[in-house]
Amino acid sequence: MARVVIENVYKSFSGRKGERITPVAADPLVSPVDEAALVTADKSVQKPISVNVLRRINLTVADGEFMVLVGPSGCGKSTLLRLLAGLEQMTGGNIWVGEQLVNDLPPKERDIAMVFQNYALYPHLSVYDNIAFGLRRRELGSRESGVGSREGQSADQMPGWVENALVGVTRSLPKGLRYVSDKERAVDAQVRMVAKLLQIEPLLNRLPKQLSGGQRQRVALGRAISRNPQVFLMDEPLSNLDAKLRAETRSQIVKLQRQLGTTTIYVTHDQTEA
Protein backbone atom coordinates (compact mmCIF):
# COMPACT_ATOMS: atom_id res chain seq x y z
CA MET A 1 0.00 0.00 0.00
CA ALA A 2 1.40 3.36 -0.99
CA ARG A 3 0.50 6.82 -2.16
CA VAL A 4 0.87 7.48 -5.90
CA VAL A 5 1.92 10.94 -7.09
CA ILE A 6 1.98 11.93 -10.76
CA GLU A 7 3.80 15.21 -11.49
CA ASN A 8 3.57 17.04 -14.83
CA VAL A 9 3.53 13.85 -16.87
CA TYR A 10 3.73 14.14 -20.65
CA LYS A 11 3.48 11.39 -23.23
CA SER A 12 4.00 11.86 -26.96
CA PHE A 13 4.11 9.33 -29.77
CA SER A 14 6.21 10.04 -32.85
CA GLY A 15 4.82 9.34 -36.28
CA ARG A 16 6.78 7.57 -38.98
CA LYS A 17 9.42 9.44 -40.91
CA GLY A 18 7.87 11.12 -43.93
CA GLU A 19 4.33 10.53 -42.69
CA ARG A 20 1.98 13.13 -44.11
CA ILE A 21 -1.16 14.77 -42.83
CA THR A 22 -4.21 13.90 -44.92
CA PRO A 23 -5.16 16.91 -47.12
CA VAL A 24 -8.50 18.52 -46.37
CA ALA A 25 -9.71 18.18 -49.96
CA ALA A 26 -13.31 17.64 -48.90
CA ASP A 27 -13.48 20.86 -46.90
CA PRO A 28 -15.85 23.25 -48.74
CA LEU A 29 -14.15 26.25 -47.12
CA VAL A 30 -10.83 25.50 -48.82
CA SER A 31 -10.41 26.99 -52.28
CA PRO A 32 -8.55 25.11 -55.05
CA VAL A 33 -5.61 27.50 -54.68
CA ASP A 34 -5.43 26.97 -50.90
CA GLU A 35 -5.77 23.23 -51.38
CA ALA A 36 -2.85 23.16 -53.81
CA ALA A 37 -0.75 25.15 -51.34
CA LEU A 38 -1.60 22.71 -48.56
CA VAL A 39 -0.64 19.70 -50.67
CA THR A 40 2.61 21.36 -51.77
CA ALA A 41 3.51 22.21 -48.18
CA ASP A 42 2.56 18.73 -47.10
CA LYS A 43 4.94 17.15 -49.63
CA SER A 44 7.82 19.18 -48.26
CA VAL A 45 7.30 17.92 -44.71
CA GLN A 46 9.58 14.98 -43.98
CA LYS A 47 9.87 15.23 -40.18
CA PRO A 48 7.98 12.72 -38.00
CA ILE A 49 4.72 14.08 -36.68
CA SER A 50 4.54 14.03 -32.87
CA VAL A 51 1.18 13.24 -31.31
CA ASN A 52 0.65 14.46 -27.75
CA VAL A 53 -1.47 11.96 -25.83
CA LEU A 54 -0.99 13.25 -22.28
CA ARG A 55 -0.14 16.81 -21.28
CA ARG A 56 0.70 18.10 -17.81
CA ILE A 57 -1.04 15.34 -15.89
CA ASN A 58 -0.95 16.00 -12.15
CA LEU A 59 -2.65 13.53 -9.84
CA THR A 60 -2.31 12.29 -6.28
CA VAL A 61 -3.87 9.02 -5.14
CA ALA A 62 -3.87 8.60 -1.36
CA ASP A 63 -2.63 5.47 0.35
CA GLY A 64 -5.44 2.89 0.26
CA GLU A 65 -7.67 5.01 -2.01
CA PHE A 66 -9.82 3.54 -4.79
CA MET A 67 -9.66 6.04 -7.65
CA VAL A 68 -11.63 5.67 -10.89
CA LEU A 69 -10.52 7.40 -14.10
CA VAL A 70 -13.42 7.75 -16.53
CA GLY A 71 -13.30 9.14 -20.05
CA PRO A 72 -14.05 8.36 -23.70
CA SER A 73 -11.99 5.90 -25.70
CA GLY A 74 -8.73 7.40 -26.93
CA CYS A 75 -8.35 10.04 -24.21
CA GLY A 76 -5.20 8.44 -22.73
CA LYS A 77 -6.58 6.57 -19.70
CA SER A 78 -4.91 3.26 -20.50
CA THR A 79 -1.72 5.02 -21.57
CA LEU A 80 -1.49 6.61 -18.12
CA LEU A 81 -1.84 3.20 -16.48
CA ARG A 82 0.88 1.78 -18.73
CA LEU A 83 3.17 4.65 -17.73
CA LEU A 84 2.53 3.88 -14.06
CA ALA A 85 3.26 0.19 -14.62
CA GLY A 86 6.43 0.94 -16.57
CA LEU A 87 5.15 -0.58 -19.82
CA GLU A 88 5.53 2.75 -21.64
CA GLN A 89 8.31 5.35 -21.44
CA MET A 90 7.31 8.84 -20.33
CA THR A 91 8.15 11.87 -22.43
CA GLY A 92 8.43 14.02 -19.32
CA GLY A 93 7.42 14.30 -15.66
CA ASN A 94 7.78 12.22 -12.51
CA ILE A 95 5.92 9.30 -10.96
CA TRP A 96 6.28 8.49 -7.27
CA VAL A 97 5.08 5.29 -5.60
CA GLY A 98 5.33 5.79 -1.88
CA GLU A 99 8.64 7.57 -1.28
CA GLN A 100 10.30 6.10 -4.37
CA LEU A 101 10.73 7.79 -7.74
CA VAL A 102 10.00 5.04 -10.27
CA ASN A 103 10.71 6.85 -13.56
CA ASP A 104 13.66 4.63 -14.47
CA LEU A 105 12.60 1.42 -12.73
CA PRO A 106 11.60 -1.60 -14.86
CA PRO A 107 8.06 -2.94 -14.32
CA LYS A 108 9.15 -5.86 -12.12
CA GLU A 109 10.78 -3.49 -9.60
CA ARG A 110 7.83 -1.10 -9.19
CA ASP A 111 5.78 -3.42 -6.97
CA ILE A 112 2.67 -2.73 -9.06
CA ALA A 113 0.16 -5.30 -10.33
CA MET A 114 -1.96 -4.63 -13.41
CA VAL A 115 -5.18 -6.36 -14.47
CA PHE A 116 -5.69 -6.12 -18.23
CA GLN A 117 -8.88 -5.89 -20.24
CA ASN A 118 -8.19 -9.20 -22.01
CA TYR A 119 -7.28 -11.11 -18.78
CA ALA A 120 -3.76 -12.01 -20.10
CA LEU A 121 -3.82 -15.57 -18.73
CA TYR A 122 -1.43 -18.28 -19.90
CA PRO A 123 -3.65 -20.72 -21.85
CA HIS A 124 -1.42 -23.76 -21.25
CA LEU A 125 -1.26 -23.29 -17.46
CA SER A 126 -3.89 -24.27 -14.93
CA VAL A 127 -5.62 -21.68 -12.76
CA TYR A 128 -3.30 -22.66 -9.91
CA ASP A 129 -0.16 -22.17 -12.00
CA ASN A 130 -1.45 -18.89 -13.46
CA ILE A 131 -1.83 -17.46 -9.95
CA ALA A 132 1.49 -18.93 -8.79
CA PHE A 133 3.43 -17.82 -11.88
CA GLY A 134 4.57 -14.45 -10.56
CA LEU A 135 5.22 -15.74 -7.05
CA ARG A 136 7.62 -18.42 -8.29
CA ARG A 137 9.71 -15.77 -10.02
CA ARG A 138 9.92 -13.34 -7.16
CA GLU A 139 13.32 -12.89 -5.56
CA LEU A 140 14.14 -12.96 -1.85
CA GLY A 141 12.71 -10.18 0.23
CA SER A 142 9.39 -10.11 -1.60
CA ARG A 143 6.42 -8.67 0.25
CA GLU A 144 4.19 -11.72 -0.01
CA SER A 145 3.37 -13.23 3.34
CA GLY A 146 5.85 -16.04 3.74
CA VAL A 147 7.06 -16.21 0.15
CA GLY A 148 10.85 -16.34 0.18
CA SER A 149 11.02 -15.93 3.96
CA ARG A 150 12.34 -19.46 4.50
CA GLU A 151 14.44 -19.67 1.36
CA GLY A 152 17.64 -19.09 3.28
CA GLN A 153 17.12 -22.29 5.27
CA SER A 154 17.10 -24.52 2.19
CA ALA A 155 19.95 -22.59 0.56
CA ASP A 156 22.36 -24.29 2.99
CA GLN A 157 21.17 -27.69 1.85
CA MET A 158 21.24 -27.28 -1.95
CA PRO A 159 21.58 -24.47 -4.50
CA GLY A 160 18.43 -22.60 -5.41
CA TRP A 161 18.63 -23.55 -9.08
CA VAL A 162 18.72 -27.23 -8.14
CA GLU A 163 15.62 -26.83 -5.98
CA ASN A 164 13.81 -24.97 -8.74
CA ALA A 165 14.71 -27.68 -11.25
CA LEU A 166 13.48 -30.43 -8.93
CA VAL A 167 10.23 -28.59 -8.28
CA GLY A 168 9.64 -28.06 -12.00
CA VAL A 169 10.49 -31.63 -13.04
CA THR A 170 8.36 -33.30 -10.36
CA ARG A 171 5.40 -30.91 -10.47
CA SER A 172 3.37 -33.15 -12.78
CA LEU A 173 3.99 -36.30 -10.71
CA PRO A 174 1.53 -37.66 -8.11
CA LYS A 175 1.48 -35.60 -4.94
CA GLY A 176 3.51 -38.09 -2.90
CA LEU A 177 6.38 -38.08 -5.43
CA ARG A 178 6.75 -34.31 -5.85
CA TYR A 179 9.69 -32.40 -4.45
CA VAL A 180 8.36 -29.42 -2.48
CA SER A 181 10.77 -26.70 -1.40
CA ASP A 182 10.13 -24.25 1.41
CA LYS A 183 9.44 -21.53 -1.14
CA GLU A 184 6.98 -23.75 -3.00
CA ARG A 185 5.11 -24.42 0.26
CA ALA A 186 4.83 -20.68 0.83
CA VAL A 187 3.64 -20.18 -2.76
CA ASP A 188 1.04 -22.91 -2.29
CA ALA A 189 -0.26 -21.29 0.89
CA GLN A 190 -0.52 -17.90 -0.84
CA VAL A 191 -2.32 -19.32 -3.89
CA ARG A 192 -4.87 -21.17 -1.78
CA MET A 193 -5.47 -18.13 0.41
CA VAL A 194 -6.21 -16.01 -2.68
CA ALA A 195 -8.38 -18.75 -4.21
CA LYS A 196 -10.45 -18.90 -1.03
CA LEU A 197 -10.78 -15.12 -0.98
CA LEU A 198 -12.07 -15.08 -4.58
CA GLN A 199 -14.10 -18.29 -4.20
CA ILE A 200 -12.30 -20.07 -7.05
CA GLU A 201 -10.95 -23.05 -5.09
CA PRO A 202 -12.88 -25.61 -7.22
CA LEU A 203 -11.32 -24.11 -10.37
CA LEU A 204 -7.64 -24.45 -9.49
CA ASN A 205 -7.01 -27.48 -11.73
CA ARG A 206 -8.84 -26.11 -14.78
CA LEU A 207 -7.34 -24.44 -17.85
CA PRO A 208 -8.46 -20.92 -18.85
CA LYS A 209 -10.40 -22.28 -21.85
CA GLN A 210 -12.60 -24.23 -19.40
CA LEU A 211 -13.66 -21.05 -17.56
CA SER A 212 -16.38 -18.48 -18.15
CA GLY A 213 -15.54 -14.82 -18.68
CA GLY A 214 -16.29 -13.95 -15.06
CA GLN A 215 -14.16 -16.82 -13.78
CA ARG A 216 -11.24 -15.78 -15.97
CA GLN A 217 -11.49 -12.26 -14.62
CA ARG A 218 -11.37 -13.55 -11.06
CA VAL A 219 -8.27 -15.58 -11.90
CA ALA A 220 -6.65 -12.44 -13.34
CA LEU A 221 -7.53 -10.59 -10.13
CA GLY A 222 -6.15 -13.47 -8.10
CA ARG A 223 -2.83 -13.36 -9.89
CA ALA A 224 -2.54 -9.65 -9.08
CA ILE A 225 -3.67 -10.04 -5.46
CA SER A 226 -1.30 -12.96 -4.77
CA ARG A 227 1.72 -10.72 -5.24
CA ASN A 228 0.49 -8.36 -2.49
CA PRO A 229 1.64 -5.27 -4.44
CA GLN A 230 1.65 -1.68 -3.26
CA VAL A 231 -0.65 -0.57 -6.09
CA PHE A 232 -3.33 -2.22 -8.25
CA LEU A 233 -3.95 -0.95 -11.79
CA MET A 234 -7.15 -2.10 -13.52
CA ASP A 235 -7.59 -1.35 -17.21
CA GLU A 236 -11.32 -1.77 -18.02
CA PRO A 237 -11.36 -5.29 -16.52
CA LEU A 238 -15.14 -5.73 -16.89
CA SER A 239 -15.64 -4.62 -20.49
CA ASN A 240 -15.82 -8.19 -21.83
CA LEU A 241 -18.54 -9.30 -19.40
CA ASP A 242 -22.31 -9.16 -19.78
CA ALA A 243 -24.32 -6.60 -17.80
CA LYS A 244 -25.36 -8.90 -14.94
CA LEU A 245 -21.92 -10.40 -14.45
CA ARG A 246 -20.34 -6.96 -14.73
CA ALA A 247 -22.44 -5.68 -11.83
CA GLU A 248 -21.61 -8.71 -9.68
CA THR A 249 -17.88 -8.53 -10.39
CA ARG A 250 -17.84 -4.77 -9.86
CA SER A 251 -19.26 -5.10 -6.35
CA GLN A 252 -16.78 -7.90 -5.64
CA ILE A 253 -13.84 -5.74 -6.71
CA VAL A 254 -14.97 -2.90 -4.43
CA LYS A 255 -15.39 -5.33 -1.53
CA LEU A 256 -11.94 -6.84 -2.11
CA GLN A 257 -10.30 -3.43 -2.30
CA ARG A 258 -11.83 -2.37 1.00
CA GLN A 259 -10.79 -5.65 2.57
CA LEU A 260 -7.19 -5.48 1.31
CA GLY A 261 -6.76 -1.72 1.61
CA THR A 262 -4.49 -1.59 -1.45
CA THR A 263 -4.18 1.64 -3.43
CA THR A 264 -6.16 1.06 -6.64
CA ILE A 265 -6.50 3.00 -9.90
CA TYR A 266 -9.38 1.79 -12.05
CA VAL A 267 -9.94 2.88 -15.65
CA THR A 268 -13.28 2.75 -17.47
CA HIS A 269 -15.24 4.60 -20.16
CA ASP A 270 -18.59 3.63 -18.59
CA GLN A 271 -20.00 6.42 -16.41
CA THR A 272 -22.42 4.05 -14.67
CA GLU A 273 -19.55 1.76 -13.75
CA ALA A 274 -17.48 4.71 -12.54
N, C-alpha and C positions, 0 to 999 in steps of 0.2 A: 504494500500500500504506500502510495507516495503522491505528492502534489505534482501536477504537470503544468509547466509554464512555457508558453509559446511567445517568443518576442520577435516582432517585425519579420515574420517569415515570408519569403518570396519564393516562388517556383515558376520557372520559365522553361518551355520546351522549344528547342531550335528546329526550324524546318529544314528540309533537305537543301543542299547547295543548288542554286539555280531554280528553286521552286518559285513559281509565279502566282500572283494573285489573279483570280478569275476576273476578266474584264466585265464591266457592268453594261454589256451590250443591250440588255433588255430594259434598261432604265429609260423611261420616256423623257426624263429631264436632261439626258445627255445628248448633245447634238453630235452629228457625224464628225465634225471637226474635233470636238472634245474627246470623242471616243477614239479617234485615230491617235490623238496625243497620249491618251492613257495607254493604249496598246504599245505605242513606241517607247514610252517611259518604262512600261512593264518589261519589255524585251531587254532593256539595258540593265535591269536589276539582276545581279547574280549572287548577292549576299543571302545567306539563309535568313528566313523570316522567323523572328522570335515571337512565340505566343506566351503571353503572361497568363498563367492559370490562377496563381495566388499572389495577392499584393498586400503587404503590410498586415499580416494576420497577427493579432495579439489576443491571447486567450489564457486564462488561468483556470485550471480545474483543481478544486480543493481535494485534499486527501480523503478518500472514501466516497467522493461525489459520483453520482450517476448523471453524466451530461449527454444530452441528445443533440446532434447536429442535424438539422432538417433543411432541405433545399432541393431545387429541381435537378434533374440529371444534367451532368456536365458543369456544375458550378464549382467543382474542386473538393467536394467532401471526402471522397475516397482517396484523392491525392494527398490530402492533409493527413489522413490515417497512415498512408504508406510512408510519408515523411517521418511521422512519429515512430513507426516500426523500424525505420532504417532501410526500407525497400526502395526508396527513391532518394536521390541526392538533392539537398536544398540548393537554391540559387543564392539565398542570403538569409540571415537571421539566426536565432538561437533556440534550441529546445532543451529544457531542463526537466529531468525526471528526479524528483526528490531534490537532493543537493548536487546532483551530478549533471554536468553538461554533456549531452549525448551526441552532439553534432557529428563527431568523427568515429563514434563507436559502431561496430558491425551489429546487425540485428540480434545475434545470439548473446551479445553482452549487454543489451539494454534492459533485460528482465521485463520484457513486454510480450504478451500473448495476443495474437490476432485471430479472430474468427471471420472467415471469408464467406462471401455470398454463396459460393459453389461448394461449401463444406471442406474441400481439399483433403479428403480422406484417401489413404492408400488402398486401392481396390483389392490388392492381393493379401492384405493383412486383416486379421480378425479385429473385432471391436476392441478386444483386450490389448492386442499389439499396437493398434492405432493410438490408444490412450497412453500406452507405456513407451511409445517410440521416443518422444522427447526426453523422458526421464532417464532412459538407458544411455543417452548421449550427454547427459549433464556431467560436468566435472565436479571434483570435490568442492565442498563449501557451498553447494546449492542450497536454496532456501526451502526446498520441499521438506516436510516433516519426516526426518529419518533418512531420506535418500542421501547416500554418500556419507552419513555420519559414522558408520561402522566400517567403512572401506579400509581404513588404516589397519584394522585388526587383521584382515585377510591378506593385506599387502605383505606382512611378514611371512606368510605361509607360501604364497606363490605370486608371481607377477600378475598385474592386472590384466594384461593382454591374454594371458593363459586362462584366467578365470572367464573373461569375456568369450573366448573361443569355446570353452567347455559349455558355458551357458547356451551359446548359440547352436552348437552341434547337438546338444541333448534336449533342446526345447521341444522338439516334436516327438520325443519318446514318451512312453507311459510315465505317469507321475512319479512312481517309485524309482525310476531309472534316471531321472533328470538330475543334473548338477545344479544346485541352487546356491549362489553366492550370497553374502550378507547384503550386498547392494540389490540383488534381485529380489530378496525377501522384502526389502524396504519398498522397492518399486511395486511389488505385488500388493502390499498393504495400501499404498497410495492409490493404485488403480481401483481396488475394491472399495475403498472409502468413497472415491468419486462416483463410481458406478452406483453405490447405494444412495448417494446424495441425489443423483439424477434419475434414479429408478430404472436403470438399464442393466441390472445384474443378470437377468435371463438372456441378454443379448450378447454377452461377452465373447461367445464362441462363434458368432455369426460373421459373415463377410458383409461389407457395405452394400453389395447388390441385393442382399437378402433383407434389407431394412427399408422402411418407409421414409419419406422425406423428413418427417418430424423426428424419427429415431436417428437418422443421420445427423440432423442438426444437434441433437443432444450429445451424440458422440463427439462432434466437433467442439462443443462447449466443454465436454469432459476432458478432452485433450488439452484445452487451454487452462482449465481449472487445476488439473493435476500438477502443473508446473508451479502453482502458487506464485504467480508473477506479481509485480508491483502494480501493473496497469493492464486492463483488458481493453482491446480495441475490437469493435464489432462493426463490420462493413455490410449493412443491409442483410443480416443473417436470416430474416424471415421472408424475403421476397419470393422465394420459390415454394412457399407453403400456401395451402388454401386458406380461406378467410377464418374458418373455425379453428384450424390448427394453429394459425398465426396468433390468434387471440390467446389460446391456451399457452403456447410457448412464450409469448410476450410476458404474460403474468408470471410464468416460471422463471424467466430471466431476471425480472425485477425482484422476485423473492430471493433468488440465489445471490444477487448482488447485495441485498440488505443483510443476508446471512453471512456472507464472506467479508463484506466491508471493503472490497477492492475497488480502487479508482477505475471507473469505466467510462469510455467515450463510445457512444453508439451513433451510427450514421444511418439515416433513412431519408427517403423522399416523400414518405407518407405522413401527412399532417396528423391523421387520426392516430397512427402508431406513435408519433412523437408525443 
